[in-house]
Amino acid sequence: MEKALKITSVGNEEREKKFWLKKSYQERINAVEILRSQFIEFKNADERLQRVCKIINRLQS
């Protein structure tokens, strides 16, 4: 894999959107998976999604 660096300005959201819309759904999912695995490796995190549960007491009327 060849490493590359491209410096762009912050205001390129429309160009980014057009780029990703040209990709197939599978290519987009693969890109998200690569980012997820890089994050897990960087943070030395658990590979599962965290479950969150919050119990609240409701006021009785």
Secondary structure, 3 states (H helix, E strand, C coil): CCCCCCCCCCCCHHHHHHHHHHCCHHHHHHHHHHHHHHHHHHHCCCCCCCCCCCCCCCCCC
